[in-house]
Amino acid sequence: MAKKLRQLRRRIRNIQHIRDIAKAMYTIASSQIIQRKKELFPARVFPTEAIKILGDLRALARANHIYHPLLEGHGRKGLGLLVVNADRGLCGRYVADVNEAALRFVQERGEAKLILVGDKAIRFLGRHWPAAEEFRRLERPRLSHAQTLTEKILALYEEVGEVHAVYTEFRGDLVQRVRVERLLPIPVPERPAWKLLVEPDLWTAIEGLGKIWLLGRIYQILLEAKTAEHAARRQAMKNATDNADEILEKLTIQYNKARQQSITLELMDIMGGAEAIREEL
């Protein structure tokens, strides 16, 4: 019985230790979500508005028989893929969902040249295909990180016909969605051709705004992915904390029952000993 009590005490201490870690990670993830939201929501505005202007410019360019490769493509074959995943685990299905979506996309489309962000993507997808570029430890995405990625993507676009991205979109604290979308050629909406005055010329305007849009979109994608990662981790740590509480409750009940049985046996031994002494007297 004493051995059983020691084992139960040890298990209770271990579970309490795990619960404390999960609770701390939950608190950290909650704080990170607040910070990332402050950066993400403003970052969504520019790409949304800029792509509307690009739609107007493309309509005008087509009317003048101007076809820019950032919008229309350049006829090359091949596929480039940007995959944005986490550097760390303990975030539920987040890592696996991104990797599986990327793997499925490449298998459906054939061979692809990869730009991988996050250690989990590098370790998983790197087993299947060599990566053209790898980036780790972008825990707090900056515009400088997006600038570097944009340059790599534009360089890759010189070799392939399309560049896509796989990442997790932050839809809310409890909702995250893995997205696969095309980055290049830029998926501009169809717009009617307006009479616009463009300086210095259409080609230069499309070139400049297209690259700035791509920079803003990459920055948004990095923030979307990181915010979604923290949201997934917070939910996973909440589930871990709740499970630990349930296990602790069950173990505590087992421990109390075992302790009561131990006390009862000790009392019976004492009473039996006292009865034996009385009989000898």
Backbone hydrogen bonds, N-H to C=O, Kabsch-Sander energy under -0.5 kcal/mol:
donor,donor_aa,acceptor,acceptor_aa,energy
5,L,1,M,-2.2
6,R,2,A,-2.2
7,Q,3,K,-2.3
8,L,4,K,-2.3
9,R,5,L,-2.6
10,R,6,R,-2.3
11,R,7,Q,-2.4
12,I,8,L,-2.5
13,R,9,R,-2.3
14,N,10,R,-2.3
15,I,11,R,-2.6
16,Q,12,I,-2.4
17,H,13,R,-2.1
18,I,14,N,-2.3
19,R,15,I,-2.8
20,D,16,Q,-2.3
21,I,17,H,-1.9
22,A,18,I,-2.6
23,K,19,R,-2.8
24,A,20,D,-2.2
25,M,21,I,-2.5
26,Y,22,A,-2.2
27,T,23,K,-2.0
28,I,24,A,-2.3
29,A,25,M,-2.7
30,S,26,Y,-2.2
31,S,27,T,-2.0
32,Q,28,I,-2.4
33,I,29,A,-2.3
34,I,30,S,-1.6
35,Q,31,S,-1.8
36,R,32,Q,-2.8
37,K,33,I,-2.4
38,K,34,I,-1.4
39,E,35,Q,-0.9
40,L,36,R,-2.8
41,F,37,K,-2.1
43,A,39,E,-1.1
44,R,40,L,-1.0
44,R,41,F,-0.7
45,V,42,P,-1.1
46,F,42,P,-0.6
48,T,44,R,-1.1
49,E,45,V,-2.0
50,A,46,F,-3.2
51,I,47,P,-1.8
52,K,48,T,-0.6
53,I,49,E,-1.4
54,L,50,A,-2.3
55,G,51,I,-1.7
56,D,52,K,-1.7
57,L,53,I,-2.5
58,R,54,L,-2.6
59,A,55,G,-2.1
60,L,56,D,-2.1
61,A,57,L,-2.7
62,R,58,R,-3.0
63,A,59,A,-1.8
64,N,60,L,-1.1
64,N,61,A,-0.5
65,H,62,R,-1.7
66,I,61,A,-3.1
68,H,66,I,-0.5
71,L,68,H,-1.4
72,E,68,H,-3.1
73,G,69,P,-1.4
80,G,162,E,-2.6
81,L,113,K,-2.5
82,L,164,H,-3.0
83,V,81,L,-0.6
83,V,115,I,-2.5
84,V,82,L,-0.5
84,V,166,V,-2.6
85,N,83,V,-0.6
85,N,117,V,-3.0
94,Y,91,C,-1.6
97,D,93,R,-2.8
98,V,94,Y,-1.8
99,N,95,V,-2.3
100,E,96,A,-2.7
101,A,97,D,-2.0
102,A,98,V,-2.4
103,L,99,N,-2.7
104,R,100,E,-2.6
105,F,101,A,-2.1
106,V,102,A,-2.3
107,Q,103,L,-2.3
108,E,104,R,-2.0
109,R,105,F,-2.1
110,G,106,V,-2.2
113,K,79,L,-2.7
114,L,112,A,-0.6
114,L,130,P,-0.6
115,I,81,L,-2.8
116,L,133,E,-2.6
117,V,83,V,-3.0
118,G,135,F,-3.2
120,K,86,A,-2.5
122,I,118,G,-2.1
123,R,119,D,-2.7
124,F,120,K,-1.6
125,L,121,A,-2.3
126,G,121,A,-0.7
126,G,122,I,-1.2
127,R,124,F,-0.9
128,H,125,L,-1.3
129,W,125,L,-2.5
132,A,114,L,-2.4
133,E,114,L,-1.4
135,F,116,L,-2.3
139,E,137,R,-0.9
146,A,142,R,-1.8
147,Q,143,L,-2.3
148,T,144,S,-2.0
149,L,145,H,-2.3
150,T,146,A,-2.7
151,E,147,Q,-2.1
152,K,148,T,-1.9
153,I,149,L,-2.6
154,L,150,T,-2.6
155,A,151,E,-2.0
156,L,152,K,-2.3
157,Y,153,I,-2.2
158,E,154,L,-0.6
158,E,155,A,-0.8
159,E,156,L,-2.0
160,V,156,L,-1.3
161,G,78,G,-1.2
162,E,78,G,-1.1
163,V,184,L,-2.6
164,H,80,G,-2.6
165,A,181,E,-2.9
166,V,82,L,-3.1
167,Y,179,R,-2.0
169,E,167,Y,-0.6
169,E,177,R,-3.7
171,R,169,E,-0.8
171,R,175,V,-1.8
172,G,175,V,-1.3
175,V,172,G,-0.6
177,R,169,E,-2.2
179,R,167,Y,-3.3
181,E,165,A,-2.2
183,L,163,V,-3.1
184,L,163,V,-2.0
186,I,70,L,-3.2
188,V,186,I,-2.1
194,W,192,P,-0.5
196,L,194,W,-1.0
198,V,196,L,-0.7
205,A,201,D,-2.1
206,I,202,L,-2.8
207,E,203,W,-2.5
208,G,204,T,-2.7
209,L,205,A,-2.7
210,G,206,I,-2.5
211,K,207,E,-1.7
212,I,208,G,-1.9
213,W,209,L,-3.0
214,L,210,G,-2.2
215,L,211,K,-2.1
216,G,212,I,-2.5
217,R,213,W,-2.7
218,I,214,L,-2.6
219,Y,215,L,-2.2
220,Q,216,G,-2.2
221,I,217,R,-2.6
222,L,218,I,-2.4
223,L,219,Y,-2.0
224,E,220,Q,-3.2
225,A,221,I,-2.7
226,K,222,L,-2.2
227,T,223,L,-2.6
228,A,224,E,-2.5
229,E,225,A,-2.2
230,H,226,K,-2.1
231,A,227,T,-2.1
232,A,228,A,-2.6
233,R,229,E,-2.5
234,R,230,H,-2.5
235,Q,231,A,-2.0
236,A,232,A,-2.3
237,M,233,R,-2.7
238,K,234,R,-2.1
239,N,235,Q,-2.3
240,A,236,A,-2.3
241,T,237,M,-2.4
242,D,238,K,-2.6
243,N,239,N,-2.6
244,A,240,A,-2.3
245,D,241,T,-2.2
246,E,242,D,-2.1
247,I,243,N,-2.5
248,L,244,A,-2.8
249,E,245,D,-2.2
250,K,246,E,-2.1
251,L,247,I,-2.9
252,T,248,L,-2.7
253,I,249,E,-1.9
254,Q,250,K,-2.3
255,Y,251,L,-2.9
256,N,252,T,-2.7
257,K,253,I,-2.4
258,A,254,Q,-2.6
259,R,255,Y,-2.7
260,Q,256,N,-2.6
261,Q,257,K,-2.4
262,S,258,A,-2.3
263,I,259,R,-2.7
264,T,260,Q,-2.7
265,L,261,Q,-2.5
266,E,262,S,-2.3
267,L,263,I,-2.7
268,M,264,T,-2.4
269,D,265,L,-2.4
270,I,266,E,-2.5
271,M,267,L,-3.1
272,G,268,M,-2.7
273,G,269,D,-2.5
274,A,270,I,-2.7
275,E,271,M,-2.4
276,A,272,G,-2.0
277,I,273,G,-2.1
278,R,274,A,-2.2
279,E,275,E,-2.1
280,E,276,A,-1.8
281,L,277,I,-1.8
